[in-house]
Amino acid sequence: MIRQPLKFRKTIFVICVLFLIILLFLISRKDTDIINSSKKISEDIPAVVYRDFSSIPKREHVYVDKRKMASNSAIDDNIKQELQETRAQIEQLKKKIAFLEGRIPQKYPDVKYLGYKERKRILVTGGAGFVGSHLVDVLMMQGHEVIVVDNFFTGRKRNVEHWFGHRNFELIHHDIVNPLYVEADEIYHLASPASPPHYMQNPVKTIKTNTLGTINMLGLARRVGAKILIASTSEVYGDPMVHPQPETYWGHVNPIGPRACYDEGKRVAETLAYSYAKQENVSVRVARIFNTYGPRMHVSDGRVVSNFIMQALQNLTITVYGNGKQTRSFCYVSDLVDGLLSLMASSYTLPVNIGNPVEHTIEEFAMIIKNLVPGCRSTVSTGAAVEDDPQRRRPDIAIAEAQLNWSPKVSLQDGLQRTIDYFKEELSRTTFYNNQTYMDVNVKSPQ
């Protein structure tokens, strides 16, 4: 039994030895073939080495030179292409650097320090909009804690970006048609599109903002015990039959016209405010805001000031809708903010007109702007009248003067010049930089 495995092992060993011998034989034969082939190659080499090249014509050198020139031109083309690609990459890097510079936190404007007893928590709805952002600037510089709520339908982050990261500032992206739960001592309810193209774009949404949104803000004021200011409008007077318009005038409004979503929405907002005041003892203030202008207006706002300035700066025809005899009174935004702050601080609870009583026809206003824009070659033309466009608009500000000790300070010429400068900057902008948020340092802030 033991011998059989031993015989098997011997057999395997013999087979392996034979296999190795055969393998060695094949390898040695292959090496011999390689040596023979190398000998043949070496025998051929002398024939090449000792070949006579003297018979080759000189013109072959010309072909060689042409090849060199062709290769050099190809190299130049490659270099040019690389330079173009490098320039394109440099431009991309410049844009990226500009974008990153815009995100670098900058020094904040000077902010007054208030102790915890004087410092208020103030909620501003629509705080990233035209008027709201200017109000936020003043409240922040006064040292209060400010919460801005905006859905950015017409508001822009760029209007308040200079406060990003400040410990007293908070921005909430929220639509006030939905309930909001925050703590606040005062509420400025400014949320609503205000220019006809914007509020006519979605009339149902405009009505909901001014009704449901106002209910939510009044409910918040009732819950936290905050004082609330409702930003109403001169549009509650409609196309007025009384001139100038006092707060006691009930108005002349078309409830089903194209402007009704805004006009009636604001009228309902006022009704809601005084209903909450009577039923829930909410402390309310109502400001009826007349035509306002200034930096941070939308370039495509669609209102008189922005339309005329943009057309004049681009030497386009200044279009006056209707016969141009309609009148308006324009208030600079810093004066309006001063009036809102004075109203909030007062004990007066009835509606107050906030506007500038200096009245101009639209035709006169177009010529004023044309004359203020250097080198303007625009002409003034008339277009079709706008439906339900008020023919006369001028506030009676006797109550504001008596109760708030307020009146506008900035002249039309001065305010328009600052606004024109802002629109010039907007037109010249090609890249975003962090220093392009407009801060009005020429107008003294309310104390």
C-alpha positions as a printed NumPy array, in Angstrom:
array([[  0.   ,   0.   ,   0.   ],
       [  2.891,   2.318,   0.796],
       [  4.89 ,   1.502,  -2.373],
       [  2.137,   2.535,  -4.804],
       [  2.152,   6.245,  -3.781],
       [  5.949,   6.299,  -3.981],
       [  5.846,   4.977,  -7.55 ],
       [  3.246,   7.63 ,  -8.453],
       [  5.458,  10.392,  -7.08 ],
       [  8.472,   9.185,  -9.047],
       [  6.408,   9.169, -12.23 ],
       [  5.328,  12.797, -11.703],
       [  8.929,  13.847, -10.969],
       [ 10.194,  12.286, -14.204],
       [  7.474,  14.021, -16.246],
       [  8.373,  17.449, -14.713],
       [ 12.075,  16.976, -15.518],
       [ 11.278,  16.145, -19.128],
       [  9.03 ,  19.204, -19.426],
       [ 11.816,  21.474, -18.132],
       [ 14.317,  20.019, -20.625],
       [ 11.933,  20.663, -23.523],
       [ 11.321,  24.236, -22.302],
       [ 15.056,  24.984, -22.098],
       [ 15.542,  23.641, -25.611],
       [ 12.852,  25.93 , -27.018],
       [ 14.31 ,  28.988, -25.252],
       [ 17.8  ,  28.318, -26.567],
       [ 16.466,  27.919, -30.116],
       [ 14.635,  31.269, -29.904],
       [ 17.812,  33.045, -28.752],
       [ 19.655,  31.611, -31.749],
       [ 17.04 ,  33.067, -34.125],
       [ 17.373,  36.504, -32.52 ],
       [ 21.173,  36.452, -32.891],
       [ 20.872,  35.495, -36.542],
       [ 18.406,  38.292, -37.243],
       [ 20.673,  40.821, -35.541],
       [ 23.559,  39.69 , -37.707],
       [ 21.471,  40.328, -40.826],
       [ 20.623,  43.824, -39.579],
       [ 24.281,  44.585, -38.864],
       [ 25.262,  43.41 , -42.354],
       [ 22.72 ,  45.841, -43.862],
       [ 23.839,  48.845, -41.789],
       [ 27.185,  49.47 , -43.561],
       [ 25.355,  49.854, -46.868],
       [ 23.322,  52.635, -45.365],
       [ 26.246,  54.22 , -43.57 ],
       [ 28.506,  54.379, -46.581],
       [ 25.844,  55.434, -49.046],
       [ 26.853,  58.536, -50.994],
       [ 24.591,  61.507, -50.264],
       [ 26.525,  63.969, -52.355],
       [ 24.233,  63.377, -55.312],
       [ 21.173,  64.684, -53.457],
       [ 20.161,  68.079, -54.903],
       [ 20.418,  71.172, -52.721],
       [ 16.753,  71.957, -53.175],
       [ 15.96 ,  69.234, -50.663],
       [ 17.332,  71.663, -48.077],
       [ 14.714,  74.149, -49.224],
       [ 12.029,  71.583, -48.521],
       [ 13.511,  71.052, -45.075],
       [ 13.47 ,  74.808, -44.47 ],
       [  9.868,  74.989, -45.601],
       [  8.985,  72.224, -43.237],
       [ 10.715,  74.103, -40.442],
       [  8.812,  77.262, -41.353],
       [  5.542,  75.361, -41.444],
       [  6.281,  73.851, -38.073],
       [  7.221,  77.288, -36.697],
       [  3.975,  78.818, -37.966],
       [  2.043,  75.947, -36.426],
       [  3.845,  76.65 , -33.14 ],
       [  2.915,  80.367, -33.429],
       [ -0.724,  79.449, -34.026],
       [ -0.663,  77.221, -30.961],
       [  0.87 ,  80.023, -28.893],
       [ -1.797,  82.469, -30.081],
       [ -4.535,  80.013, -29.224],
       [ -3.022,  79.434, -25.779],
       [ -2.851,  83.206, -25.215],
       [ -6.502,  83.598, -26.145],
       [ -7.451,  80.788, -23.784],
       [ -5.327,  82.378, -21.062],
       [ -7.028,  85.75 , -21.562],
       [-10.445,  84.084, -21.317],
       [ -9.385,  82.325, -18.109],
       [ -8.105,  85.626, -16.673],
       [-11.477,  87.278, -17.414],
       [-13.278,  84.429, -15.68 ],
       [-10.959,  84.774, -12.688],
       [-11.635,  88.525, -12.553],
       [-15.37 ,  87.853, -12.414],
       [-14.909,  85.231,  -9.707],
       [-12.715,  87.599,  -7.685],
       [-15.311,  90.373,  -8.032],
       [-18.018,  87.965,  -6.884],
       [-15.942,  86.838,  -3.895],
       [-15.129,  90.453,  -3.005],
       [-18.85 ,  91.106,  -2.916],
       [-19.206,  88.415,  -0.248],
       [-16.442,  89.754,   1.995],
       [-17.996,  91.374,   5.077],
       [-17.407,  95.111,   5.071],
       [-17.415,  97.626,   7.859],
       [-20.985,  98.403,   8.89 ],
       [-22.357, 101.948,   8.955],
       [-22.09 , 103.649,  12.33 ],
       [-24.69 , 102.268,  14.717],
       [-25.693, 103.942,  17.958],
       [-25.505, 101.727,  21.035],
       [-28.731, 101.416,  23.024],
       [-29.183,  99.692,  26.367],
       [-31.685,  96.889,  26.703],
       [-34.328,  99.285,  28.066],
       [-34.126, 101.673,  25.094],
       [-33.443,  99.093,  22.382],
       [-36.581,  97.794,  20.615],
       [-37.226,  94.715,  18.501],
       [-38.793,  96.108,  15.349],
       [-40.376,  94.022,  12.575],
       [-40.483,  95.567,   9.08 ],
       [-42.563,  93.693,   6.493],
       [-41.439,  94.515,   2.968],
       [-38.171,  95.686,   4.513],
       [-36.098,  94.822,   1.43 ],
       [-38.197,  97.072,  -0.795],
       [-37.72 , 100.68 ,  -1.842],
       [-39.222, 102.469,   1.181],
       [-38.713,  99.603,   3.645],
       [-34.947,  99.394,   3.12 ],
       [-34.501, 103.116,   3.816],
       [-36.566, 102.732,   6.983],
       [-34.411,  99.757,   8.016],
       [-31.252, 101.877,   7.582],
       [-32.498, 104.519,   9.995],
       [-33.781, 102.007,  12.575],
       [-30.462, 100.138,  12.488],
       [-28.415, 103.314,  12.865],
       [-30.58 , 104.272,  15.823],
       [-29.439, 101.041,  17.512],
       [-32.602,  98.929,  17.406],
       [-32.866,  95.225,  16.607],
       [-34.527,  94.928,  13.195],
       [-36.245,  91.899,  11.677],
       [-36.897,  92.229,   7.939],
       [-39.574,  90.008,   6.387],
       [-39.85 ,  89.953,   2.6  ],
       [-40.867,  87.514,  -0.144],
       [-38.75 ,  89.436,  -2.71 ],
       [-41.556,  89.905,  -5.205],
       [-40.445,  93.525,  -5.648],
       [-37.878,  93.761,  -2.839],
       [-34.189,  92.985,  -3.373],
       [-31.532,  91.602,  -1.041],
       [-29.089,  94.153,  -2.409],
       [-31.091,  96.914,  -0.684],
       [-30.201,  95.569,   2.769],
       [-27.039,  93.53 ,   2.108],
       [-24.849,  96.083,   3.91 ],
       [-26.446,  94.87 ,   7.171],
       [-25.895,  91.143,   6.564],
       [-24.154,  89.593,   9.535],
       [-24.796,  92.491,  11.927],
       [-25.891,  91.249,  15.324],
       [-28.907,  93.603,  15.363],
       [-30.151,  92.542,  11.922],
       [-32.174,  89.532,  10.801],
       [-33.647,  88.765,   7.364],
       [-36.505,  86.279,   6.945],
       [-37.637,  85.111,   3.5  ],
       [-41.361,  84.784,   4.11 ],
       [-44.707,  85.65 ,   2.514],
       [-46.953,  87.335,   5.075],
       [-50.032,  85.777,   3.464],
       [-48.929,  82.896,   5.715],
       [-48.833,  83.364,   9.504],
       [-45.572,  84.521,  11.083],
       [-44.514,  83.849,  14.664],
       [-41.834,  86.215,  15.987],
       [-41.442,  88.539,  18.957],
       [-41.541,  92.298,  18.345],
       [-42.193,  95.578,  20.136],
       [-43.172,  97.511,  17.001],
       [-44.324,  96.466,  13.528],
       [-44.052,  98.51 ,  10.336],
       [-46.353,  96.79 ,   7.851],
       [-45.117,  97.964,   4.435],
       [-45.441,  94.719,   2.467],
       [-47.291,  95.195,  -0.815],
       [-46.399,  95.952,  -4.419],
       [-46.983,  99.674,  -4.934],
       [-46.43 , 100.445,  -8.627],
       [-49.285,  99.773, -11.105],
       [-47.323,  97.314, -13.298],
       [-46.392,  95.263, -10.233],
       [-49.746,  95.155,  -8.46 ],
       [-51.654,  94.628, -11.725],
       [-49.41 ,  91.698, -12.603],
       [-51.161,  89.538, -10.   ],
       [-54.238,  91.375,  -8.686],
       [-55.474,  88.447,  -6.56 ],
       [-52.093,  88.205,  -4.861],
       [-52.143,  91.972,  -4.25 ],
       [-55.544,  91.724,  -2.561],
       [-54.428,  88.752,  -0.445],
       [-51.294,  90.599,   0.684],
       [-53.315,  93.619,   1.78 ],
       [-56.068,  91.58 ,   3.467],
       [-54.748,  88.217,   4.689],
       [-51.275,  89.674,   5.187],
       [-52.677,  92.571,   7.205],
       [-54.819,  90.187,   9.303],
       [-51.708,  88.116,  10.08 ],
       [-49.717,  91.181,  11.124],
       [-52.553,  92.595,  13.24 ],
       [-52.963,  89.174,  14.853],
       [-49.229,  89.101,  15.6  ],
       [-49.432,  92.609,  17.111],
       [-52.347,  91.506,  19.307],
       [-50.524,  88.358,  20.463],
       [-47.226,  90.068,  21.405],
       [-48.703,  93.426,  22.434],
       [-46.841,  95.369,  19.731],
       [-47.676,  98.743,  18.262],
       [-48.3  ,  98.466,  14.51 ],
       [-48.11 , 101.033,  11.694],
       [-50.1  , 100.237,   8.54 ],
       [-48.678, 101.74 ,   5.35 ],
       [-51.76 , 102.861,   3.433],
       [-51.769, 105.001,   0.305],
       [-53.172, 108.103,  -1.334],
       [-54.901, 105.671,  -3.712],
       [-57.65 , 105.28 ,  -1.099],
       [-58.846, 108.679,  -2.376],
       [-59.098, 107.325,  -5.952],
       [-59.668, 110.041,  -8.546],
       [-60.497, 112.742,  -5.98 ],
       [-63.338, 115.233,  -6.221],
       [-61.813, 117.298,  -3.379],
       [-58.49 , 119.114,  -3.758],
       [-56.145, 118.977,  -1.89 ],
       [-57.133, 115.745,  -0.168],
       [-57.607, 115.864,   3.62 ],
       [-57.812, 112.737,   5.769],
       [-61.554, 113.342,   6.242],
       [-62.252, 112.835,   2.522],
       [-63.777, 109.393,   1.892],
       [-62.542, 109.067,  -1.659],
       [-63.818, 108.383,  -5.158],
       [-62.712, 104.871,  -6.136],
       [-63.771, 102.495,  -8.905],
       [-64.165,  99.148,  -7.064],
       [-63.885,  97.042, -10.235],
       [-61.267,  98.985, -12.222],
       [-57.721,  97.819, -13.024],
       [-56.339,  99.641,  -9.976],
       [-59.029,  98.346,  -7.607],
       [-56.931,  95.405,  -6.341],
       [-54.556,  97.925,  -4.754],
       [-56.983, 100.761,  -3.965],
       [-59.632,  98.609,  -2.32 ],
       [-57.013,  96.338,  -0.743],
       [-55.574,  99.308,   1.139],
       [-59.039, 100.555,   2.1  ],
       [-59.809,  97.129,   3.583],
       [-56.441,  97.169,   5.373],
       [-57.395, 100.427,   7.087],
       [-60.788,  98.971,   8.056],
       [-59.098,  95.889,   9.525],
       [-56.659,  98.034,  11.491],
       [-59.37 , 100.043,  13.219],
       [-61.503,  96.928,  13.767],
       [-58.594,  95.316,  15.649],
       [-58.074,  98.567,  17.543],
       [-61.706,  98.659,  18.711],
       [-62.212,  94.953,  19.324],
       [-58.743,  93.771,  20.454],
       [-57.269,  97.041,  21.777],
       [-54.358,  96.865,  19.328],
       [-52.362, 100.116,  19.137],
       [-52.494, 101.085,  15.448],
       [-51.137, 103.91 ,  13.305],
       [-52.15 , 104.498,   9.667],
       [-49.995, 106.462,   7.207],
       [-51.501, 107.439,   3.865],
       [-48.394, 107.661,   1.694],
       [-48.4  , 109.921,  -1.376],
       [-46.065, 109.659,  -4.398],
       [-42.534, 108.93 ,  -3.195],
       [-39.268, 108.769,  -5.12 ],
       [-35.556, 108.28 ,  -4.483],
       [-32.673, 105.814,  -4.79 ],
       [-33.419, 102.069,  -4.786],
       [-36.523, 102.502,  -6.919],
       [-36.887,  99.735,  -9.481],
       [-35.42 , 100.615, -12.868],
       [-38.569,  99.116, -14.402],
       [-40.853, 100.497, -11.712],
       [-43.359, 101.819, -14.25 ],
       [-44.083, 105.005, -12.321],
       [-43.519, 108.587, -13.437],
       [-40.127, 109.263, -11.812],
       [-38.37 , 106.062, -12.848],
       [-39.873, 106.1  , -16.362],
       [-38.893, 109.706, -17.107],
       [-35.358, 109.411, -15.652],
       [-34.575, 106.186, -17.512],
       [-35.856, 107.614, -20.794],
       [-33.9  , 110.86 , -20.336],
       [-30.632, 109.085, -19.447],
       [-30.882, 106.924, -22.579],
       [-32.   , 109.823, -24.834],
       [-35.275, 108.068, -25.519],
       [-38.601, 109.795, -26.046],
       [-40.117, 110.836, -22.702],
       [-43.664, 109.51 , -22.874],
       [-46.432, 111.362, -21.035],
       [-49.645, 109.341, -20.835],
       [-52.73 , 111.467, -21.374],
       [-52.647, 115.208, -22.013],
       [-49.923, 115.865, -19.403],
       [-52.148, 118.154, -17.33 ],
       [-52.555, 115.605, -14.511],
       [-50.881, 116.768, -11.297],
       [-48.739, 114.906,  -8.781],
       [-46.895, 115.785,  -5.583],
       [-43.573, 114.014,  -5.087],
       [-41.987, 113.35 ,  -1.688],
       [-38.349, 112.305,  -1.285],
       [-37.912, 108.961,   0.477],
       [-35.937, 110.283,   3.46 ],
       [-38.75 , 112.733,   4.256],
       [-41.266, 109.899,   4.095],
       [-39.201, 107.743,   6.485],
       [-38.974, 110.693,   8.875],
       [-42.781, 110.984,   8.756],
       [-43.322, 107.26 ,   9.421],
       [-41.015, 107.342,  12.446],
       [-42.729, 110.45 ,  13.792],
       [-46.165, 108.856,  13.384],
       [-45.092, 105.651,  15.156],
       [-43.655, 107.665,  18.053],
       [-46.782, 109.837,  18.384],
       [-50.011, 109.173,  20.245],
       [-52.174, 110.115,  17.243],
       [-54.233, 107.128,  16.109],
       [-56.239, 108.379,  13.108],
       [-54.977, 108.249,   9.483],
       [-52.305, 110.798,   8.542],
       [-51.289, 112.017,   5.074],
       [-47.515, 111.748,   4.507],
       [-46.424, 113.513,   1.327],
       [-45.108, 116.7  ,  -0.234],
       [-47.756, 119.357,  -0.95 ],
       [-45.756, 120.963,  -3.805],
       [-47.784, 120.156,  -6.943],
       [-46.594, 119.846, -10.557],
       [-48.247, 118.77 , -13.778],
       [-46.789, 115.654, -15.397],
       [-45.766, 117.775, -18.38 ],
       [-43.825, 120.165, -16.148],
       [-42.249, 117.258, -14.339],
       [-40.984, 115.739, -17.605],
       [-39.273, 119.027, -18.532],
       [-37.705, 119.318, -15.049],
       [-36.115, 115.875, -15.388],
       [-34.977, 116.547, -18.959],
       [-33.214, 119.739, -17.829],
       [-31.524, 117.979, -14.903],
       [-29.96 , 115.257, -17.081],
       [-26.808, 116.694, -18.734],
       [-26.779, 116.447, -22.526],
       [-30.265, 114.996, -22.713],
       [-31.586, 115.008, -26.282],
       [-34.944, 113.417, -25.487],
       [-38.186, 114.85 , -26.761],
       [-41.476, 114.81 , -24.86 ],
       [-44.468, 113.12 , -26.485],
       [-47.928, 112.124, -25.329],
       [-49.52 , 108.687, -25.349],
       [-52.915, 107.191, -24.657],
       [-54.367, 107.969, -21.241],
       [-54.25 , 105.248, -18.569],
       [-57.6  , 103.935, -17.322],
       [-58.691, 105.32 , -13.911],
       [-55.551, 107.5  , -13.723],
       [-56.173, 110.197, -11.035],
       [-56.226, 113.69 , -12.538],
       [-55.16 , 115.603,  -9.43 ],
       [-53.168, 114.463,  -6.426],
       [-51.935, 116.697,  -3.593],
       [-51.929, 115.964,   0.14 ],
       [-53.28 , 118.216,   2.844],
       [-50.607, 117.749,   5.529],
       [-52.104, 120.039,   8.181],
       [-52.567, 117.113,  10.62 ],
       [-48.976, 115.901,  10.093],
       [-47.663, 119.387,  10.768],
       [-49.831, 119.854,  13.87 ],
       [-49.724, 116.361,  15.421],
       [-46.307, 115.089,  14.3  ],
       [-44.434, 118.37 ,  13.851],
       [-43.478, 116.986,  10.455],
       [-43.081, 118.507,   7.008],
       [-40.886, 117.571,   4.022],
       [-37.4  , 119.09 ,   3.925],
       [-35.773, 117.917,   0.661],
       [-36.508, 120.058,  -2.397],
       [-37.635, 118.484,  -5.656],
       [-34.463, 119.579,  -7.484],
       [-32.147, 118.138,  -4.831],
       [-34.055, 114.874,  -4.494],
       [-34.296, 114.354,  -8.256],
       [-30.554, 114.95 ,  -8.682],
       [-29.741, 112.23 ,  -6.145],
       [-32.193, 109.889,  -7.828],
       [-30.723, 110.592, -11.282],
       [-27.222, 109.853,  -9.943],
       [-28.487, 106.53 ,  -8.606],
       [-30.072, 105.539, -11.92 ],
       [-26.869, 106.507, -13.758],
       [-24.968, 104.094, -11.549],
       [-27.541, 101.374, -12.171],
       [-27.233, 101.788, -15.937],
       [-23.42 , 101.656, -15.785],
       [-23.279,  98.51 , -13.659],
       [-21.787,  95.499, -15.411],
       [-20.426,  93.555, -12.428],
       [-21.653,  93.162,  -8.877],
       [-19.52 ,  94.847,  -6.235],
       [-20.247,  95.094,  -2.531],
       [-19.959,  98.898,  -2.449],
       [-22.897,  99.465,  -4.776],
       [-25.646,  99.55 ,  -2.175],
       [-26.902, 103.126,  -2.014],
       [-26.716, 104.785,   1.392],
       [-28.103, 108.318,   1.455],
       [-25.52 , 110.164,   3.552],
       [-26.593, 113.623,   2.412],
       [-29.857, 113.612,   4.347],
       [-29.793, 113.82 ,   8.115],
       [-31.319, 110.747,   9.71 ],
       [-34.27 , 111.184,  12.103],
       [-33.145, 111.21 ,  15.723]])
